[in-house]
Structures are given as structure tokens and as C-alpha cells.
């Protein structure tokens, strides 16, 4: 953490500290290994060498120095570089893969081994935004005697963002709506392309995960820890794609600047994101399934681990805020909008694609995914997340799904039992007597680390096992 105390009258920083917790070294190890060890052969065996660990600690400290100087997080920065530049060795050497250290953009998981990026350039460093913001905040303005005297010059400097996108800061009110405001993202100017490349690196990590974490005579605790981190990274990157659906592009603007602040992401791009999720997130990610790993960790639990990771993505995609925003986009943009009815239909057809086969066979992993979908929809129809605007759409989806299930011919007894159970569950979900009263619990949904930096800058995102549903 990098808290500071400043004089509200002048902005002078009176006191600044950097507080370090020892476990940030372990967190750095997790992220570096999972995200970029395919690009740095030194990191393909744990523990990390001291020179790597030291460089990562420098990165953490420098970020916190930024807070001590008064800088807030800037989550927009990572989406302002062109996505293809994430693999451009010369660009990365000069500009870095993110314009600022104040983003939560960790290590360049988009680059591929054949790009031959210098390992020193895989870690964020002081970038063009940091230099520009330091100038804006600290450069003397001759002749200005009051803050009001400075404003004209400061506004002129701020207009640089119109022509140089990577000088932009997070847009007020855009969190959750603008996929360019995501945390833990690299190359999110095109999250679909970046996540596809990120998956290639995760698959490479799975190839040597067992070897990298195994030590003679030691238990497999680190194997379990790092496998949970792989699942967390998978879920995190897929979540970046889900954020495109119902999303907007944004740029902070004030009076005198042309154009609107929020622009709807084109329909084709939103639909392509759903197609990617159906093909890669909700269809079983087989590269994450390795019995040699799973059976060194626990007697069972792999099904639950994968379902937990998938449901994290699905719940994000089905968030009420996203669907309500899509309803408004349809109302304002008409035929140009990706309609929520089309989104929900595309999602259902992807998750239940087996139902269109002449003989239906659904394996254990997909049955888990499909059950998770029904539970997520039930919560939004009858449970704590029920929403009157969206409820009719879910009812329509369930009726369509029930019709598909009724026509399906099971190829085996287990699939038949699954289909029969789905039919029964859908009937219950559509019965009004099963509706629950919405919870009165208030959930804080503020933006991590911006409104309250004292919560810390280095959250962990591992996905561990859970009891099967």
C-alpha cells in the first residue's frame, strides 16, 4: 500500500509511506509463473531465481511510490495501446506493454515465445502516461498565483488525450460498463484476441506445471497452489471477454470537447465475444484437465474446480447490470444494438449445443456447466437477483430450452437422467410458487483500489475446489 497525507489547501504531500507485506513476494511468483513463464525459461522451475524475485519486488515498490506521489490507479491505460503491439518487440522495448505503472496490468501474457520479447520487458515500468501525468501534476506554470490561474493551461495539457489515447485516464462512472477499464488485463483493446493468445500460454504452463512444482521428498502443496492460480488466470482472462457484452467505449470529456462520453460497442463485436465464450469458456477447456495433476492434489474435486471457474465467467456475463444496460442500448440504438434476447439465445444455444444432435450424449463436465447455467438463471428468475425488467427474457429462454430438452433423444442412461432432471428443474423454476423474496442484503460494489486505496493493490484471484453442487 502507498498511503499519503496531503494538505487539502495546496496539495502538498506532508507524509507518505509504503507498507509491504511479505506475502506479496508469493503473489508475484504466482502471477509471473502463470502469466509469462513460457516467455522466460528462467521461470519454468520454481522457486523463482533471486534476480527475478527482486525485479518483481521493484515493480511493486515503484507502483506504490506512484501512490505516494498522489497518483490514483488508471485501469483504462492497458486498453489504449493497439492490441497487436503486445507482440511487437521494438514497441515493447520503447513503450512497454502498458502506458503506466498505475494500471493493474501485470505481466505480458499476450506475447508468444516466438516473439522473443526480452524478459526484462515483460514487467510493467514507468510509461508515457506516468511521465505526462507527472508533468501535469507538478510542472510549474509561470505567472499562475492561484489554482484558478492554472486551470486554462492544465486544460490545454489535458487535451493531449484527444490525439494520444494512451494519455487517457479512467472515465468517471464507466466501471463495469467499459471493458477497457478492467483490472488484470493486458491487450484489452481486443480482449478476444488477447485471451486467445493468453490461453496458448496457459496451455504451455500446464505442460510443465507438474515438473516445475515437484521437489524430491516434498508434498504436492505447491502443485495444488499453482494449479489453483492457473484456473484463476483462465477465469480472469475469460472474464475480460465477457465484459465486452453490453459494453461501451468511453472517454472522459468536458464542455468544449466534441462527441459523447459513452459509445456502445458494435453489435458484431459483442456477438463475437459470446461466440468465443461458447467455444472456449463454456465448452470444457480440456487442456486444464490432467489426471496426473488432479490425482496428486485430491481424491476428487476437479469437476467442482472447473465448474467454479466457469460459473465465475457465466455470472459475470449474466449480471443484471449488463442485461439492463443492453435493454437501454436496444431502446436507444434500435437495430444497431445487440439485443438481450439475441444474447441470451446465443448463450443458451452454445451451452446446450449437444441437444441438436440426433443422439444426445453429454459428459460430466458439460453436465456440470449446464446445471450451473440453470442455477444461475433460477437465481435471477426466482432468487436474490430477480429483476422485473429481465425476468420475461429468462422465462422465454427456459421455455425454449424445455422444448429442446423434450425433443432430445439420449444416447446413454446418464444423459437421459440429466435431461429428465433438467426438465423437472425447469418446470419448478417456471412455477410461481418457487419464487423467493429478494434479499435485503446490501452489497458494496465500489471499485477496488481507486476510491479506497488502503484496501491494497495486490489482490489474489486463485480458484480452489468447492463442494460439487
Residue pairs with C-beta under 8 A, 6 or more apart in sequence:
1 18
1 19
1 64
1 67
1 453
1 454
1 456
1 457
2 16
2 17
2 18
2 19
2 63
2 64
2 65
2 66
2 67
2 68
2 453
2 457
3 16
3 17
3 19
3 67
3 68
3 453
3 454
4 13
4 15
4 16
4 17
4 67
4 68
4 69
4 70
5 13
5 14
5 15
5 16
6 12
6 13
6 14
6 70
7 14
11 70
13 68
13 69
13 70
16 68
16 69
17 68
18 61
18 64
18 65
18 68
19 64
20 60
20 61
20 64
24 57
24 60
24 458
25 53
25 56
25 57
27 458
27 460
28 53
28 56
28 57
28 59
28 60
29 46
29 47
29 48
29 53
29 56
30 225
30 226
30 229
30 460
30 462
31 106
31 107
31 229
32 40
32 43
32 48
32 52
32 56
32 107
33 43
33 46
33 48
33 205
33 212
33 226
33 229
34 202
34 205
34 226
34 229
34 230
34 232
34 233
35 106
35 107
35 108
35 109
35 198
35 201
35 233
36 43
36 107
36 108
36 109
36 111
36 119
36 122
36 201
37 43
37 44
37 205
37 212
38 44
38 112
38 113
38 201
38 204
38 205
39 108
39 111
39 112
39 113
39 115
39 117
39 119
39 122
39 201
40 52
40 119
40 122
42 48
42 49
42 52
42 119
43 52
44 208
44 212
45 211
45 212
46 212
46 213
46 222
46 226
47 53
48 56
55 120
55 123
56 123
59 101
59 123
59 124
59 125
60 457
60 458
62 101
62 125
62 126
63 101
63 102
63 124
63 457
64 457
66 101
66 102
66 130
67 453
67 457
69 134
69 137
70 137
71 102
71 130
71 133
71 137
72 102
72 450
72 453
73 102
73 103
73 104
73 170
73 449
73 450
73 453
73 457
74 100
74 102
74 103
74 129
74 169
74 170
75 103
75 104
75 170
75 175
75 181
75 182
75 183
75 450
76 103
76 168
76 169
76 170
76 171
76 178
76 180
76 181
77 98
77 99
77 100
77 102
77 103
77 105
77 127
77 129
77 166
77 168
78 97
78 98
78 99
78 103
78 105
78 180
78 182
78 185
78 186
78 187
78 188
79 179
79 180
79 181
79 182
79 185
79 188
79 189
80 99
80 165
80 166
80 168
80 180
80 189
81 95
81 97
81 98
81 99
81 166
81 187
81 189
82 189
83 110
83 187
83 188
83 189
83 190
83 193
83 194
85 91
85 92
85 95
85 97
86 92
86 97
86 108
86 110
86 111
86 186
86 187
86 194
86 197
87 110
87 111
87 112
87 115
87 117
87 197
88 115
89 115
89 116
89 117
89 118
89 121
92 108
92 111
92 117
92 118
92 121
93 118
93 121
95 127
95 128
96 121
96 124
96 125
96 127
97 105
97 108
97 110
97 111
97 121
97 122
97 124
97 186
97 187
98 105
98 124
98 127
98 186
99 127
99 128
99 129
99 130
99 166
99 167
100 124
100 127
100 128
100 129
100 130
100 133
101 124
101 125
101 126
101 127
101 130
102 129
102 130
103 124
104 183
104 184
104 185
104 449
104 457
105 124
105 184
105 185
105 186
106 124
106 184
106 186
107 122
107 123
107 124
107 186
108 117
108 121
108 122
108 186
109 186
109 197
109 198
109 201
109 233
109 237
110 186
110 187
110 194
110 197
110 198
111 117
111 122
111 197
112 197
112 200
112 201
113 204
127 166
128 164
128 166
128 167
129 166
129 167
132 160
132 167
133 169
135 157
136 154
136 157
136 158
141 149
141 150
141 153
141 154
143 149
144 150
144 153
155 254
159 257
160 167
161 167
161 168
161 169
161 251
161 252
162 257
168 251
168 252
169 252
170 181
170 252
170 450
171 178
171 181
171 250
171 251
171 252
171 261
171 262
172 252
174 181
174 248
174 250
174 262
175 181
175 447
176 321
176 445
177 246
177 247
177 248
177 250
177 262
177 321
177 325
178 247
178 248
178 249
178 250
178 262
179 188
179 191
179 240
179 243
179 244
179 247
179 265
180 188
180 189
180 249
180 250
181 250
182 188
182 191
182 239
182 240
182 243
183 448
183 449
184 236
184 461
185 191
185 194
185 240
186 194
186 198
187 193
187 194
187 197
188 194
188 240
191 237
191 240
191 241
191 243
191 244
191 273
192 241
192 244
192 272
192 273
192 276
194 237
194 240
195 237
195 238
195 240
195 241
195 276
195 280
196 276
196 280
198 233
198 237
199 234
199 237
199 280
199 285
199 287
202 230
202 233
202 234
202 237
202 287
202 288
203 287
205 230
206 230
206 287
206 288
206 290
206 293
209 223
209 226
209 227
209 230
209 290
209 293
210 223
210 290
210 292
210 293
210 296
212 226
213 220
213 222
213 223
213 225
213 226
214 220
214 223
215 222
220 296
220 297
223 293
223 296
223 297
224 297
224 298
225 462
227 293
227 297
228 305
228 462
228 463
228 464
229 462
230 288
231 288
231 305
231 306
231 308
231 309
231 462
231 463
232 309
232 460
232 461
232 462
232 463
233 461
234 285
234 288
234 309
235 309
235 310
235 312
235 313
235 461
235 463
236 461
238 277
238 280
238 281
238 313
239 312
239 313
239 316
241 273
241 276
241 277
241 281
242 273
242 277
242 281
242 313
242 316
242 317
243 316
244 265
244 269
244 270
244 273
245 270
245 273
245 274
245 317
245 322
245 326
245 338
245 343
246 270
246 322
246 323
246 325
246 326
246 329
246 338
246 340
246 343
247 264
247 265
247 270
248 262
248 263
248 264
248 265
248 325
249 262
249 263
249 265
250 261
250 262
250 263
251 259
251 261
252 261
253 259
253 260
253 261
264 329
264 332
264 333
264 336
264 337
266 336
267 336
267 337
267 338
270 338
270 343
271 338
271 342
271 343
271 346
274 317
274 343
274 346
274 347
274 350
275 346
275 350
277 313
277 317
277 347
277 350
278 346
278 347
278 349
278 350
278 351
278 353
279 350
281 310
281 313
281 314
282 310
282 313
282 314
282 350
282 351
282 369
283 350
283 353
283 366
284 306
284 363
284 365
284 366
284 369
285 306
288 306
289 302
289 306
289 365
294 301
294 302
298 465
301 465
301 466
302 465
303 364
303 365
303 368
303 468
304 465
304 466
304 467
304 468
304 469
305 463
305 464
305 465
305 466
306 365
306 368
307 368
307 369
307 372
307 466
307 468
307 469
308 463
308 464
308 465
308 466
309 463
310 368
310 369
310 372
311 372
311 376
312 463
314 372
314 373
314 376
315 376
316 322
317 347
318 347
318 376
318 377
318 380
320 380
320 385
320 387
320 390
323 340
323 343
323 387
323 389
323 390
323 393
324 387
324 389
324 390
326 337
326 338
326 339
326 340
326 343
327 340
327 389
327 390
329 337
329 338
330 337
330 339
330 340
340 390
340 393
341 393
341 396
344 393
344 394
344 396
344 397
345 397
345 400
348 373
348 397
348 400
348 401
351 369
351 370
351 373
352 370
352 373
352 401
352 404
354 360
354 361
354 362
354 366
355 404
355 405
355 407
355 408
356 404
358 409
359 409
359 410
359 411
360 408
360 409
360 410
360 411
360 415
360 419
361 410
361 411
361 412
361 415
362 370
362 415
362 418
367 418
368 468
368 469
370 418
370 422
371 422
371 469
372 469
374 422
374 425
374 426
374 429
375 469
377 394
377 397
377 398
377 429
378 425
378 429
379 385
379 386
380 386
380 387
380 390
380 391
380 394
381 391
381 394
381 395
381 398
381 429
381 435
382 429
382 434
382 435
382 436
383 436
383 438
384 436
384 438
384 439
384 441
385 438
386 435
386 436
386 438
395 430
398 426
398 429
398 430
399 430
401 422
401 426
402 423
402 426
402 427
402 430
405 419
405 422
405 423
405 426
406 423
408 419
410 416
410 418
410 419
428 434
446 452
448 455
448 459
449 455
449 456
449 457
